[in-house]
Amino acid sequence: MTVRSARGRVTATAKVDPTIRRGAVSMPHGHVDANVNELTDKHDVDVVTGMVRYSGVPVTLGAGA
């Protein structure tokens, strides 16, 4: 499965989880082969924390690379 954002893409194994809301994607951090930093933009910063935004990032899903 390929996860794409406006900034980049990540290829990873996907699993349907009935506890996740339809239309939402949850991707854990810390996987070398599926680095979520590839999907984020270092200039899209949360004004309260000053950290890069890691939630609410619009993505699309597709098969393969």
PDB file of N, CA, C and O in Angstrom:
ATOM      1  N   MET A   1       0.851  -1.163   0.000  1.00  0.00           N
ATOM      2  CA  MET A   1       0.000   0.000   0.000  1.00  0.00           C
ATOM      3  C   MET A   1       0.903   1.235   0.000  1.00  0.00           C
ATOM      4  O   MET A   1       1.911   1.273   0.706  1.00  0.00           O
ATOM      5  N   THR A   2       0.542   2.229  -0.783  1.00  0.00           N
ATOM      6  CA  THR A   2       1.273   3.495  -0.797  1.00  0.00           C
ATOM      7  C   THR A   2       0.405   4.576  -0.171  1.00  0.00           C
ATOM      8  O   THR A   2      -0.749   4.765  -0.554  1.00  0.00           O
ATOM      9  N   VAL A   3       0.978   5.279   0.794  1.00  0.00           N
ATOM     10  CA  VAL A   3       0.312   6.412   1.440  1.00  0.00           C
ATOM     11  C   VAL A   3       0.971   7.664   0.883  1.00  0.00           C
ATOM     12  O   VAL A   3       2.189   7.819   0.971  1.00  0.00           O
ATOM     13  N   ARG A   4       0.165   8.567   0.304  1.00  0.00           N
ATOM     14  CA  ARG A   4       0.695   9.791  -0.300  1.00  0.00           C
ATOM     15  C   ARG A   4       0.106  11.022   0.368  1.00  0.00           C
ATOM     16  O   ARG A   4      -1.075  11.062   0.713  1.00  0.00           O
ATOM     17  N   SER A   5       0.955  12.021   0.542  1.00  0.00           N
ATOM     18  CA  SER A   5       0.510  13.344   0.997  1.00  0.00           C
ATOM     19  C   SER A   5       0.985  14.359  -0.029  1.00  0.00           C
ATOM     20  O   SER A   5       1.589  13.985  -1.034  1.00  0.00           O
ATOM     21  N   ALA A   6       0.720  15.633   0.208  1.00  0.00           N
ATOM     22  CA  ALA A   6       1.191  16.676  -0.700  1.00  0.00           C
ATOM     23  C   ALA A   6       2.714  16.730  -0.732  1.00  0.00           C
ATOM     24  O   ALA A   6       3.291  17.195  -1.715  1.00  0.00           O
ATOM     25  N   ARG A   7       3.378  16.262   0.329  1.00  0.00           N
ATOM     26  CA  ARG A   7       4.826  16.347   0.431  1.00  0.00           C
ATOM     27  C   ARG A   7       5.561  15.118  -0.086  1.00  0.00           C
ATOM     28  O   ARG A   7       6.644  15.247  -0.657  1.00  0.00           O
ATOM     29  N   GLY A   8       4.992  13.926   0.104  1.00  0.00           N
ATOM     30  CA  GLY A   8       5.729  12.722  -0.283  1.00  0.00           C
ATOM     31  C   GLY A   8       4.889  11.475  -0.181  1.00  0.00           C
ATOM     32  O   GLY A   8       3.662  11.530  -0.106  1.00  0.00           O
ATOM     33  N   ARG A   9       5.581  10.337  -0.179  1.00  0.00           N
ATOM     34  CA  ARG A   9       4.866   9.058  -0.114  1.00  0.00           C
ATOM     35  C   ARG A   9       5.663   8.045   0.695  1.00  0.00           C
ATOM     36  O   ARG A   9       6.881   8.149   0.839  1.00  0.00           O
ATOM     37  N   VAL A  10       4.939   7.066   1.215  1.00  0.00           N
ATOM     38  CA  VAL A  10       5.513   5.980   1.998  1.00  0.00           C
ATOM     39  C   VAL A  10       4.821   4.700   1.555  1.00  0.00           C
ATOM     40  O   VAL A  10       3.600   4.672   1.397  1.00  0.00           O
ATOM     41  N   THR A  11       5.599   3.642   1.355  1.00  0.00           N
ATOM     42  CA  THR A  11       5.032   2.338   1.044  1.00  0.00           C
ATOM     43  C   THR A  11       5.123   1.474   2.291  1.00  0.00           C
ATOM     44  O   THR A  11       6.187   1.351   2.897  1.00  0.00           O
ATOM     45  N   ALA A  12       3.995   0.876   2.670  1.00  0.00           N
ATOM     46  CA  ALA A  12       3.944   0.087   3.905  1.00  0.00           C
ATOM     47  C   ALA A  12       2.872  -0.984   3.790  1.00  0.00           C
ATOM     48  O   ALA A  12       2.065  -0.972   2.861  1.00  0.00           O
ATOM     49  N   THR A  13       2.870  -1.896   4.729  1.00  0.00           N
ATOM     50  CA  THR A  13       1.812  -2.897   4.836  1.00  0.00           C
ATOM     51  C   THR A  13       0.628  -2.267   5.537  1.00  0.00           C
ATOM     52  O   THR A  13       0.795  -1.595   6.555  1.00  0.00           O
ATOM     53  N   ALA A  14      -0.559  -2.473   5.009  1.00  0.00           N
ATOM     54  CA  ALA A  14      -1.766  -1.884   5.590  1.00  0.00           C
ATOM     55  C   ALA A  14      -2.645  -2.962   6.206  1.00  0.00           C
ATOM     56  O   ALA A  14      -2.656  -4.111   5.765  1.00  0.00           O
ATOM     57  N   LYS A  15      -3.377  -2.564   7.228  1.00  0.00           N
ATOM     58  CA  LYS A  15      -4.305  -3.473   7.907  1.00  0.00           C
ATOM     59  C   LYS A  15      -5.556  -2.681   8.254  1.00  0.00           C
ATOM     60  O   LYS A  15      -5.462  -1.576   8.788  1.00  0.00           O
ATOM     61  N   VAL A  16      -6.714  -3.230   7.959  1.00  0.00           N
ATOM     62  CA  VAL A  16      -7.972  -2.590   8.337  1.00  0.00           C
ATOM     63  C   VAL A  16      -8.200  -2.832   9.823  1.00  0.00           C
ATOM     64  O   VAL A  16      -8.122  -3.964  10.299  1.00  0.00           O
ATOM     65  N   ASP A  17      -8.484  -1.755  10.547  1.00  0.00           N
ATOM     66  CA  ASP A  17      -8.736  -1.838  11.984  1.00  0.00           C
ATOM     67  C   ASP A  17     -10.116  -1.246  12.247  1.00  0.00           C
ATOM     68  O   ASP A  17     -10.318  -0.048  12.048  1.00  0.00           O
ATOM     69  N   PRO A  18     -11.065  -2.062  12.690  1.00  0.00           N
ATOM     70  CA  PRO A  18     -12.437  -1.563  12.887  1.00  0.00           C
ATOM     71  C   PRO A  18     -12.557  -0.496  13.975  1.00  0.00           C
ATOM     72  O   PRO A  18     -13.597   0.155  14.075  1.00  0.00           O
ATOM     73  N   THR A  19     -11.526  -0.301  14.786  1.00  0.00           N
ATOM     74  CA  THR A  19     -11.596   0.738  15.829  1.00  0.00           C
ATOM     75  C   THR A  19     -11.182   2.115  15.303  1.00  0.00           C
ATOM     76  O   THR A  19     -11.345   3.117  15.999  1.00  0.00           O
ATOM     77  N   ILE A  20     -10.649   2.169  14.079  1.00  0.00           N
ATOM     78  CA  ILE A  20     -10.267   3.445  13.461  1.00  0.00           C
ATOM     79  C   ILE A  20     -11.438   3.940  12.619  1.00  0.00           C
ATOM     80  O   ILE A  20     -12.024   3.175  11.854  1.00  0.00           O
ATOM     81  N   ARG A  21     -11.774   5.210  12.759  1.00  0.00           N
ATOM     82  CA  ARG A  21     -12.900   5.802  12.032  1.00  0.00           C
ATOM     83  C   ARG A  21     -12.711   5.668  10.522  1.00  0.00           C
ATOM     84  O   ARG A  21     -11.604   5.826  10.007  1.00  0.00           O
ATOM     85  N   ARG A  22     -13.800   5.377   9.826  1.00  0.00           N
ATOM     86  CA  ARG A  22     -13.769   5.277   8.364  1.00  0.00           C
ATOM     87  C   ARG A  22     -13.248   6.594   7.787  1.00  0.00           C
ATOM     88  O   ARG A  22     -13.687   7.672   8.188  1.00  0.00           O
ATOM     89  N   GLY A  23     -12.317   6.497   6.850  1.00  0.00           N
ATOM     90  CA  GLY A  23     -11.746   7.683   6.226  1.00  0.00           C
ATOM     91  C   GLY A  23     -10.496   8.188   6.918  1.00  0.00           C
ATOM     92  O   GLY A  23      -9.856   9.125   6.442  1.00  0.00           O
ATOM     93  N   ALA A  24     -10.140   7.569   8.051  1.00  0.00           N
ATOM     94  CA  ALA A  24      -8.946   7.977   8.793  1.00  0.00           C
ATOM     95  C   ALA A  24      -7.844   6.936   8.610  1.00  0.00           C
ATOM     96  O   ALA A  24      -8.117   5.758   8.378  1.00  0.00           O
ATOM     97  N   VAL A  25      -6.599   7.391   8.718  1.00  0.00           N
ATOM     98  CA  VAL A  25      -5.439   6.513   8.630  1.00  0.00           C
ATOM     99  C   VAL A  25      -4.596   6.740   9.879  1.00  0.00           C
ATOM    100  O   VAL A  25      -4.355   7.883  10.268  1.00  0.00           O
ATOM    101  N   SER A  26      -4.153   5.672  10.500  1.00  0.00           N
ATOM    102  CA  SER A  26      -3.258   5.766  11.650  1.00  0.00           C
ATOM    103  C   SER A  26      -1.951   5.091  11.277  1.00  0.00           C
ATOM    104  O   SER A  26      -1.922   3.923  10.887  1.00  0.00           O
ATOM    105  N   MET A  27      -0.875   5.846  11.404  1.00  0.00           N
ATOM    106  CA  MET A  27       0.427   5.310  11.027  1.00  0.00           C
ATOM    107  C   MET A  27       1.407   5.569  12.157  1.00  0.00           C
ATOM    108  O   MET A  27       1.753   6.721  12.417  1.00  0.00           O
ATOM    109  N   PRO A  28       1.868   4.512  12.842  1.00  0.00           N
ATOM    110  CA  PRO A  28       2.788   4.698  13.965  1.00  0.00           C
ATOM    111  C   PRO A  28       4.151   5.218  13.512  1.00  0.00           C
ATOM    112  O   PRO A  28       4.576   4.984  12.380  1.00  0.00           O
ATOM    113  N   HIS A  29       4.813   5.915  14.399  1.00  0.00           N
ATOM    114  CA  HIS A  29       6.163   6.428  14.149  1.00  0.00           C
ATOM    115  C   HIS A  29       7.187   5.349  14.509  1.00  0.00           C
ATOM    116  O   HIS A  29       6.880   4.408  15.240  1.00  0.00           O
ATOM    117  N   GLY A  30       8.399   5.498  13.991  1.00  0.00           N
ATOM    118  CA  GLY A  30       9.499   4.647  14.419  1.00  0.00           C
ATOM    119  C   GLY A  30       9.813   3.477  13.521  1.00  0.00           C
ATOM    120  O   GLY A  30      10.641   2.639  13.876  1.00  0.00           O
ATOM    121  N   HIS A  31       9.175   3.393  12.364  1.00  0.00           N
ATOM    122  CA  HIS A  31       9.480   2.308  11.432  1.00  0.00           C
ATOM    123  C   HIS A  31      10.427   2.818  10.352  1.00  0.00           C
ATOM    124  O   HIS A  31      10.110   3.777   9.649  1.00  0.00           O
ATOM    125  N   VAL A  32      11.570   2.189  10.221  1.00  0.00           N
ATOM    126  CA  VAL A  32      12.583   2.634   9.254  1.00  0.00           C
ATOM    127  C   VAL A  32      12.042   2.587   7.829  1.00  0.00           C
ATOM    128  O   VAL A  32      12.261   3.516   7.051  1.00  0.00           O
ATOM    129  N   ASP A  33      11.341   1.518   7.484  1.00  0.00           N
ATOM    130  CA  ASP A  33      10.857   1.353   6.112  1.00  0.00           C
ATOM    131  C   ASP A  33       9.624   2.188   5.803  1.00  0.00           C
ATOM    132  O   ASP A  33       9.290   2.375   4.633  1.00  0.00           O
ATOM    133  N   ALA A  34       8.944   2.691   6.818  1.00  0.00           N
ATOM    134  CA  ALA A  34       7.738   3.499   6.618  1.00  0.00           C
ATOM    135  C   ALA A  34       7.861   4.772   7.454  1.00  0.00           C
ATOM    136  O   ALA A  34       7.135   4.954   8.431  1.00  0.00           O
ATOM    137  N   ASN A  35       8.769   5.633   7.068  1.00  0.00           N
ATOM    138  CA  ASN A  35       9.073   6.843   7.818  1.00  0.00           C
ATOM    139  C   ASN A  35       8.003   7.904   7.570  1.00  0.00           C
ATOM    140  O   ASN A  35       7.926   8.463   6.476  1.00  0.00           O
ATOM    141  N   VAL A  36       7.179   8.183   8.577  1.00  0.00           N
ATOM    142  CA  VAL A  36       6.090   9.146   8.419  1.00  0.00           C
ATOM    143  C   VAL A  36       6.588  10.566   8.159  1.00  0.00           C
ATOM    144  O   VAL A  36       5.819  11.412   7.703  1.00  0.00           O
ATOM    145  N   ASN A  37       7.845  10.837   8.439  1.00  0.00           N
ATOM    146  CA  ASN A  37       8.394  12.162   8.137  1.00  0.00           C
ATOM    147  C   ASN A  37       8.331  12.466   6.639  1.00  0.00           C
ATOM    148  O   ASN A  37       8.313  13.631   6.241  1.00  0.00           O
ATOM    149  N   GLU A  38       8.297  11.428   5.819  1.00  0.00           N
ATOM    150  CA  GLU A  38       8.189  11.621   4.373  1.00  0.00           C
ATOM    151  C   GLU A  38       6.845  12.234   3.982  1.00  0.00           C
ATOM    152  O   GLU A  38       6.703  12.772   2.884  1.00  0.00           O
ATOM    153  N   LEU A  39       5.859  12.153   4.879  1.00  0.00           N
ATOM    154  CA  LEU A  39       4.516  12.662   4.594  1.00  0.00           C
ATOM    155  C   LEU A  39       4.276  14.059   5.151  1.00  0.00           C
ATOM    156  O   LEU A  39       3.280  14.699   4.813  1.00  0.00           O
ATOM    157  N   THR A  40       5.169  14.530   5.993  1.00  0.00           N
ATOM    158  CA  THR A  40       4.958  15.814   6.657  1.00  0.00           C
ATOM    159  C   THR A  40       5.831  16.898   6.042  1.00  0.00           C
ATOM    160  O   THR A  40       6.753  16.621   5.274  1.00  0.00           O
ATOM    161  N   ASP A  41       5.518  18.131   6.397  1.00  0.00           N
ATOM    162  CA  ASP A  41       6.238  19.285   5.865  1.00  0.00           C
ATOM    163  C   ASP A  41       6.835  20.060   7.034  1.00  0.00           C
ATOM    164  O   ASP A  41       6.103  20.496   7.923  1.00  0.00           O
ATOM    165  N   LYS A  42       8.138  20.235   7.045  1.00  0.00           N
ATOM    166  CA  LYS A  42       8.799  20.906   8.164  1.00  0.00           C
ATOM    167  C   LYS A  42       8.351  22.355   8.326  1.00  0.00           C
ATOM    168  O   LYS A  42       8.623  22.972   9.355  1.00  0.00           O
ATOM    169  N   HIS A  43       7.676  22.898   7.335  1.00  0.00           N
ATOM    170  CA  HIS A  43       7.186  24.273   7.420  1.00  0.00           C
ATOM    171  C   HIS A  43       5.743  24.345   7.932  1.00  0.00           C
ATOM    172  O   HIS A  43       5.236  25.433   8.201  1.00  0.00           O
ATOM    173  N   ASP A  44       5.079  23.182   8.067  1.00  0.00           N
ATOM    174  CA  ASP A  44       3.712  23.118   8.599  1.00  0.00           C
ATOM    175  C   ASP A  44       3.813  22.846  10.098  1.00  0.00           C
ATOM    176  O   ASP A  44       3.805  21.695  10.534  1.00  0.00           O
ATOM    177  N   VAL A  45       3.907  23.919  10.877  1.00  0.00           N
ATOM    178  CA  VAL A  45       4.205  23.840  12.307  1.00  0.00           C
ATOM    179  C   VAL A  45       2.977  24.223  13.132  1.00  0.00           C
ATOM    180  O   VAL A  45       2.272  25.178  12.804  1.00  0.00           O
ATOM    181  N   ASP A  46       2.729  23.471  14.203  1.00  0.00           N
ATOM    182  CA  ASP A  46       1.674  23.793  15.159  1.00  0.00           C
ATOM    183  C   ASP A  46       2.082  25.052  15.921  1.00  0.00           C
ATOM    184  O   ASP A  46       3.168  25.097  16.499  1.00  0.00           O
ATOM    185  N   VAL A  47       1.222  26.079  15.929  1.00  0.00           N
ATOM    186  CA  VAL A  47       1.591  27.359  16.552  1.00  0.00           C
ATOM    187  C   VAL A  47       1.710  27.271  18.071  1.00  0.00           C
ATOM    188  O   VAL A  47       2.442  28.055  18.675  1.00  0.00           O
ATOM    189  N   VAL A  48       1.008  26.338  18.695  1.00  0.00           N
ATOM    190  CA  VAL A  48       1.049  26.215  20.155  1.00  0.00           C
ATOM    191  C   VAL A  48       2.329  25.524  20.619  1.00  0.00           C
ATOM    192  O   VAL A  48       2.996  25.998  21.538  1.00  0.00           O
ATOM    193  N   THR A  49       2.671  24.400  19.980  1.00  0.00           N
ATOM    194  CA  THR A  49       3.826  23.610  20.426  1.00  0.00           C
ATOM    195  C   THR A  49       5.113  23.933  19.675  1.00  0.00           C
ATOM    196  O   THR A  49       6.206  23.667  20.174  1.00  0.00           O
ATOM    197  N   GLY A  50       4.991  24.503  18.484  1.00  0.00           N
ATOM    198  CA  GLY A  50       6.165  24.770  17.669  1.00  0.00           C
ATOM    199  C   GLY A  50       6.711  23.528  16.991  1.00  0.00           C
ATOM    200  O   GLY A  50       7.804  23.557  16.424  1.00  0.00           O
ATOM    201  N   MET A  51       5.953  22.426  17.045  1.00  0.00           N
ATOM    202  CA  MET A  51       6.397  21.164  16.434  1.00  0.00           C
ATOM    203  C   MET A  51       5.708  20.957  15.091  1.00  0.00           C
ATOM    204  O   MET A  51       4.626  21.487  14.842  1.00  0.00           O
ATOM    205  N   VAL A  52       6.355  20.177  14.235  1.00  0.00           N
ATOM    206  CA  VAL A  52       5.769  19.834  12.947  1.00  0.00           C
ATOM    207  C   VAL A  52       4.457  19.096  13.179  1.00  0.00           C
ATOM    208  O   VAL A  52       4.354  18.265  14.081  1.00  0.00           O
ATOM    209  N   ARG A  53       3.458  19.403  12.362  1.00  0.00           N
ATOM    210  CA  ARG A  53       2.142  18.776  12.498  1.00  0.00           C
ATOM    211  C   ARG A  53       2.205  17.339  11.990  1.00  0.00           C
ATOM    212  O   ARG A  53       2.548  17.090  10.835  1.00  0.00           O
ATOM    213  N   TYR A  54       1.867  16.392  12.878  1.00  0.00           N
ATOM    214  CA  TYR A  54       1.864  14.972  12.536  1.00  0.00           C
ATOM    215  C   TYR A  54       0.464  14.371  12.533  1.00  0.00           C
ATOM    216  O   TYR A  54       0.309  13.185  12.243  1.00  0.00           O
ATOM    217  N   SER A  55      -0.544  15.152  12.845  1.00  0.00           N
ATOM    218  CA  SER A  55      -1.909  14.624  12.794  1.00  0.00           C
ATOM    219  C   SER A  55      -2.760  15.547  11.933  1.00  0.00           C
ATOM    220  O   SER A  55      -2.484  16.741  11.812  1.00  0.00           O
ATOM    221  N   GLY A  56      -3.772  14.987  11.354  1.00  0.00           N
ATOM    222  CA  GLY A  56      -4.617  15.755  10.469  1.00  0.00           C
ATOM    223  C   GLY A  56      -3.967  16.036   9.124  1.00  0.00           C
ATOM    224  O   GLY A  56      -4.345  16.989   8.443  1.00  0.00           O
ATOM    225  N   VAL A  57      -2.997  15.225   8.735  1.00  0.00           N
ATOM    226  CA  VAL A  57      -2.325  15.389   7.450  1.00  0.00           C
ATOM    227  C   VAL A  57      -3.164  14.676   6.384  1.00  0.00           C
ATOM    228  O   VAL A  57      -3.369  13.466   6.479  1.00  0.00           O
ATOM    229  N   PRO A  58      -3.647  15.393   5.382  1.00  0.00           N
ATOM    230  CA  PRO A  58      -4.447  14.733   4.328  1.00  0.00           C
ATOM    231  C   PRO A  58      -3.583  13.762   3.519  1.00  0.00           C
ATOM    232  O   PRO A  58      -2.494  14.119   3.068  1.00  0.00           O
ATOM    233  N   VAL A  59      -4.074  12.541   3.341  1.00  0.00           N
ATOM    234  CA  VAL A  59      -3.357  11.522   2.567  1.00  0.00           C
ATOM    235  C   VAL A  59      -4.326  10.788   1.654  1.00  0.00           C
ATOM    236  O   VAL A  59      -5.542  10.839   1.837  1.00  0.00           O
ATOM    237  N   THR A  60      -3.765  10.112   0.679  1.00  0.00           N
ATOM    238  CA  THR A  60      -4.537   9.186  -0.161  1.00  0.00           C
ATOM    239  C   THR A  60      -3.823   7.845  -0.099  1.00  0.00           C
ATOM    240  O   THR A  60      -2.621   7.776   0.154  1.00  0.00           O
ATOM    241  N   LEU A  61      -4.583   6.782  -0.336  1.00  0.00           N
ATOM    242  CA  LEU A  61      -4.045   5.426  -0.317  1.00  0.00           C
ATOM    243  C   LEU A  61      -4.136   4.829  -1.708  1.00  0.00           C
ATOM    244  O   LEU A  61      -5.103   5.059  -2.434  1.00  0.00           O
ATOM    245  N   GLY A  62      -3.129   4.069  -2.066  1.00  0.00           N
ATOM    246  CA  GLY A  62      -3.119   3.400  -3.359  1.00  0.00           C
ATOM    247  C   GLY A  62      -2.330   2.114  -3.285  1.00  0.00           C
ATOM    248  O   GLY A  62      -1.550   1.897  -2.358  1.00  0.00           O
ATOM    249  N   ALA A  63      -2.539   1.278  -4.256  1.00  0.00           N
ATOM    250  CA  ALA A  63      -1.824   0.000  -4.306  1.00  0.00           C
ATOM    251  C   ALA A  63      -0.424   0.198  -4.860  1.00  0.00           C
ATOM    252  O   ALA A  63      -0.212   0.997  -5.771  1.00  0.00           O
ATOM    253  N   GLY A  64       0.526  -0.535  -4.303  1.00  0.00           N
ATOM    254  CA  GLY A  64       1.893  -0.558  -4.836  1.00  0.00           C
ATOM    255  C   GLY A  64       2.654   0.726  -4.657  1.00  0.00           C
ATOM    256  O   GLY A  64       2.211   1.650  -3.975  1.00  0.00           O
ATOM    257  N   ALA A  65       3.827   0.767  -5.294  1.00  0.00           N
ATOM    258  CA  ALA A  65       4.698   1.929  -5.192  1.00  0.00           C
ATOM    259  C   ALA A  65       4.319   2.867  -6.277  1.00  0.00           C
ATOM    260  O   ALA A  65       4.915   3.937  -6.405  1.00  0.00           O
TER     261      ALA A  65
END
